Amino acid sequence: MTRRSRKHATRGRRTSTQRRLRAAVAGLRGAVHFHAPLKEYTSFHIGGPADVLVEPADVEDVVRLVTQAHAQKLPIFVVGGTNLLIRDKGIRGVVVSLAKLRAIKEEPGSVLYAEGGVGMPTLIGYAIRRSLAGLEWAAGIPGTVAGCVVMNAGTRLGEMKDSVKAVRIVTPTGALLDCPAREIEFTYRRATLPPGIVVGVWLQLKPGVRSEIEKVLKNYLYYRRDTQPLTLPSAGCVFKNPPNDSAGRVVEAAGLKGAHVGDAQVSDKHANFIVNQGNATAKDVLALIKKVRAQVARKTGVKLELELKLVGQA
């Protein structure tokens, strides 16, 4: 194949992809952005562009999008929350933000139903106003309800699995599926869910005394602010804790607090956080992760596993 024919074939593939992308988002009521930068959709403030970014107006819009994307054989990725690093060339296919899915309602028996795009701080505030306890462990977590379910988010006070009663999912073919918690396998920072997009979660909470709930929440927020770099963009904990140990302690013991590559830095407040000091790229973060793992293995013999989820093209 000549250079000219290769260029023609590449142009043809791009045209075909654009046609399929437009068919996938046709008729949606939510916002649609082509070639949209993704760094503002993650807590790290890092990430290349999406071929197309969609913010569905509601669950019906999600169903339509998934059905049309499936028909066009296009991949879908849901963005948002913490513990995510998007590589610098971004994500191909359809990227979905659930930011507009933010309804919450109270149901009998101290149950809250929250749509997938509800932020955890918003949900905690809603629960406190109704004197419902059970989400105090999530104080300071900036992620969405859907993201916290998918990664089984947790702190030293508890995990998402402690509260989940059921999860509503839009399957890859566009069907709605309500999955009870007993059918979900929750492990450390992971939930094994049926394929699809989490658009809602039922949470089983318990009646409490508002002042006592607020006291627990406030004390844990103070603890997190004192021990974690909450004022700088990050993706939360980068590494899984080794058995019977702390990843932060191991990284600090290897002398890596403050180590950096470009604007990516191992936090000098908590060594299991990498922070973005301004203009860090995914390439910077990955180089720093490689450096940390190598030095920790050399000095301590511990092989650190990533808790951070990597997506997109390098």
URFENDA-V963183 format. One line per field, one symbol per residue. phi: phi as a letter, one per 40 degrees, with the letter a starting at -180 (. if undefined). psi: psi as a letter, one per 20 degrees, with the letter a starting at -180 (. if undefined). burial: 1 if it has 9 or more other C-alpha atoms within 8 Angstrom, else 0. Layout:
phi->???
psi->???
burial->???
This chain:
phi->.cdcccccccccccccccccccccbcgccccbbcfccbccbbccfbicccdabbbdcacdccdcccccccccfbcbbcbhgbfbbccccgbcgbbbbcdccbcbacbdggbbbbcccccddccccccccbfbbhbddcdgccccdccccdcfdabccibcdcbcbabcbcccbgccbbbcdccbccbcfabcbddhbcbaacbcbacacdcccccccccccdccccbbcccbcabgccbcccdfabccccccccgbdgcabfccbcdcbaccbbbccibcbcccccccdccccccccccbgcccbccccbbgbc
psi->prhghggggghgggggghghghhhjpjqiaqppqlpqihijqihlqqaqqgpppnqhahhhgggggghhghjlpqpppqqaakpoprhjapqbppppkhinkqpqprqkkppppqhjpqghggggggghjlpqijhhjpipirrgghhghjlqraiiarhhhipgrppporijjqppooqhijpopaokqpnqqqapoiqpppoaqqapghhghgggghhggghhhiqmiiqprkbpgqqprpkrphggggghjkjpiqqocjppppjhoijppqojfkqrhggghhggggggghggghijpopqphppprap.
burial->00000100000000000001101110010111001111101111111111111111111011111111110101110111111111111111111111011101000001111111111110110011001110111110011111111111110001111011111111110101001110010100111000001111111110010100110110011001100110001111111111000011111101011001101111100111111110011111101100011011100000010011001110
